[in-house]
Amino acid sequence: FQVFKIEVLMSGRKHFVEKRYSEFHALHKKLKKFIRTPEIPSKHVRNWIPKVLEQRRQGLELYLQTVILENEELPKIFLDFLNIRHVPTLPKAESCGSFDETESEESSKLSHQPVLLFLRDPYILPKA
């Protein structure tokens, strides 16, 4: 079986979570009860060709990113899946004079760092 290693970056701290596809599928079934979920990659992969597996990996990565981007508040089961104990919240505008209301609300949302994927080694020049 294949294990996917997920890098979770939150408030400047990084940790890794390893999950099998079946765990993603179980999460998807639970999340559907609470939020609108994106499509999840197919449960059945006919062959173990690296290209097919990479497509599945990219699909699961997109799935997680979409759930984060489209939901202001993430369900506890999603946070548990990523092994996030608590979501830090910033104090409201009234208790913190340097923020105005919109900045305060924006800052307390989960932020997602883009993931870079290089299909080729970026440090090797192409052959002339």
Secondary structure as GFF3:
##gff-version 3
##sequence-region A 1 128
A	DSSP	beta_strand	3	10	.	.	.	ID=ss1
A	DSSP	beta_strand	13	20	.	.	.	ID=ss2
A	DSSP	alpha_helix	21	31	.	.	.	ID=ss3
A	DSSP	alpha_helix	50	70	.	.	.	ID=ss4
A	DSSP	alpha_helix	76	81	.	.	.	ID=ss5
A	DSSP	three_ten_helix	93	95	.	.	.	ID=ss6
A	DSSP	alpha_helix	101	107	.	.	.	ID=ss7
###
